[in-house]
Structures are given as structure tokens and as C-alpha cells.
Amino acid sequence: MPTKFSQRQAIIIFGGIALVIVFFVIIFLNLRKPANTGPTIKLTVWGTEDAGAFAPIASSYPYGTVTYKQIDPSDYQAELLSALAAGTGPDVFEIGNRELPQWLSVITPLPASYAAQFGSLQLSQDFPDVVAQDFTAETPSGTLGIYGLPLSVDTMVMIYNKDLFNTAGIALPPTTWDQFDSDIPKLRALDAQGDIVAAAAAIGGTQASIPEAPDLVSLLMLQNGTQMTDSNDTSAQFGAANGNGLSAFNFYLQFANPTSPNYTWNDNMGNDIDSFVAGKTAIIFGYQSDLAMIQAKAPFMNYGIAAMPQPTGATVAVNYPRYNGFVVAKASPQAVYAWNFILYLTTTDSVEKMYVGATGAPPALRTEIAADADDPNLSVFAAQVLTAKSWYEADDTQVDSIFNQAITNVLSGADDSTKALNQAQAAVTALMQ
């Protein structure tokens, strides 16, 4: 016979059932709740990137808070060194692609926990080969480590005045250095005394007029097959005994030699960009980062961007890079999290698209390089980045100064090119000791 409950008993029973249901619901919800991963990640990042472009990227990082500080390039190194020495430096900061040797003692490589998933194989799959050249080095344990990754890879291009080319009857920019030589008489104007009235190109001078002069010399040497250093990066090898290096050096110098048929430049022409925007020079060599300056000085100028000329008959193109990579400070208490941010920043397609869209800078990821192959503003850079090549420089600022001094010594008549290049080789070797 069924048991009959009083109203009071029924209320107690149903109340108990309800409590049990609530208890199990709470347990279920707690099992679904993400585990506590510890304190919120807070990272500081320093660089020269535009804060307006970088802030949305930093705020999109899903695993913590990133604070970005933009520093003027002219003050960047001094401020960064001071902060690192005082223990107040950032977790993540930018360095130039030729600066790794100078910063190795204060930065830390990709941790083993990430390197297992993102090693050298993944690096070559995701980025152009030059990134491995520039941002890998031997770690304290003796293995090869990744020390930095870029958001963008810029390369030197030829920037030319379309109106001057049209006037000279030159339909297309030169693709080889032989074609470049042939175009010089068409673009250059000399007065009765043989002085330059209008330059065909800014090449051959010192850094007083061509800031990228050392880069141009390095590029020409690399294009000519010059072995810049020994296999262990302990001595320079580009001197006069290396015929390819001397040949490239002389090729560069001829354009500022008044006795050369290809004479087209001297330092009296002034800054190359200023001469270019004034319509006094038909060709300059620079980077994507220089275009903003040209546009600011001459917003309606009819100019074009072309690939760097290559040696006639060359089967492999060689181009010269200049770009920044993000590294992690060794003193950072959050080095693992800092590397997590760098990997997110540099290997996420959507972040790369966001950065390129905001800055117009050439991308670093291979997927985005391929996507920009038909972009009128980025196609030249996209094509060149895959053949970019650099060389080991123990101190890029001093190497630039050494190369510039070699150019100066020859143009002033103090040394011939053989002696000047040998002196440069010895000076660069001394930096590597």
C-alpha cells in the first residue's frame, strides 16, 4: 500500500531533492570553469614602431596585458641601455637585424618549451631565410637558438623619377647593373666644365650625402659573390686579396670619380633624398621606410619603385635587408610569457595583416609575402625579401663607419682602393676579436 506523506514531509523531501540538484549543478559548473593559471600576465614592450599602429595589436593579445612604449629612434639605444642597466628595462624590445652580436649578453633565446614546437624547421617555413641568418646564434648550452623574430622585413630598392625617365626616353627601369650604366648618360647632365648639373643616380659618395652608402657597398659585394667573413665569423675576408670584394668596391667608387665615363655623383650634391625630391637626381636607393619621407617632402612627385639591379647573367638574385626583430630581455622575470607574446605577435596571420594594413610596411611571414605579390605598393618588396642576404657584423654602427671611411679615403685621394679596403678589412676583423 503506497505510503502517504503529510504536507510537511513532502515539502522537506522535495526541498532536499532541490538542494541535491543545486549541489550537482555547482559541481558541474566548477568542472567546466578554466583552471586558475596564476597571476595575470603583464608585459612591457619597447620599440620604435608607431604607437598608434602597435596599440591595437598589443591589446589583441589574449593572454595578458601588454604595455607598449614608443621611443624616438635617435634616443632608443641610449635609453634602452640605461634602463636595462638600472633594472627597469622592458620584457620585450626591438633590435636591428644586424645588431644581434651586440645584444646577445642581455637577451634570452626561445625557451626549450617553445623550441620543441617552433624550432629551426618552423622558422624557415614561416619566415624568409634571412631571418635565420640574422636572429639565430649559439646558446650558452652550445645549441643553435632563436633570439628574435620580426613583424616586417624591408629590403633596399631603386626609387626613380618617372618624369625624368620619360623625358630621357627610358621606358623601363634597369634590371641589371650593365643596363644601369647604359642609362647614366641619358639621365645625367654635365656643364661645360664637366661638373654635375643633374645626377643620374645617388651612388658612389660617402654617408655625408648617401646615408645608405655602406649598405650599397655591402650589397654590391654580396651580389659579386664576396665571402665577407671566414666560416667561424672571427675575421673579415672582403679585402683586396678577395678579388670580388675589390671589384665591387671599385664599381661603387666609379660613380663619384670625375674621370670615369659613369661619373654621376659627388657629395656636393647634398642629401640624396633632398636632391631626388628637388628633381636634381633621377635615381636613389633606399628602403620602404624612406618612402614616407619622400611623400612628405614631395606629395605629388611622380616616382616609381623598382627592384635592385642585379649583375648581368646572375642566376640567383641577392638583395639587402634592413629590419627589426623583437627579443626578450634576459632580466625579464616573465621570459617565457614574453616569448609567448613574440610568437603570437610575429606568427599570427591576422596580426601580420593588422600591422601591414596600419603601417604599409612589407610583411615578414611567408604567407603574407605571397599574398602581397600582386600588391602595387608591396610587390617589389615581396619579391625581393625571399632573396635577401646579410652578413655577420660584430658592431653594425662601427662597420658602417669603417666602410664610410674607406670610401672617404679613396675619394679624397688619401688612399687607393686596394689600401683603403685592406684597412677596412683589418678594422672589421679587430671588432670580431
Buried (B, 14 or more C-beta within 10 A) or exposed (E): EEEEEEEEEEEEEEEEEEEEEEEEEEEEEEEEEEEEEEEEBEBBBBBBBEEEBBBEBBEBBEEBEBEBBBBEEEEBBEBBEEBBEEEEBBBBBBBBBBBBBBBBEBBBBBBEEBBEEBBEEBBEEBBBBBBBBBBBBEBEEEEEBBBBBBBBBBBBBBBBBBEBBEEBEBEEBBBBBEBBBEBBBBBBBBEEEEEBEBBBBBBBBBBBBBBBBBBBBBBBBBBBBBBBBEEEBEBBBBBBEBEBBBBBBBBBBBBBBEEBEBBBBBBEBBBBBBBBBBEBBBBBBBBBBBBEEBEEEBEEBEBBBBBBBBBEEBEEBBBBBBBBBBBBBBBBEBBBBBBBBBBBBBBBEEBBBBBBEBBBBBBBBBEBBEBBEEBEEBBBBBBBBBBBBBBBBBBBEBBBBBBBBBBBBBBEEEBEBBBBBBBBBEBBBEBBE
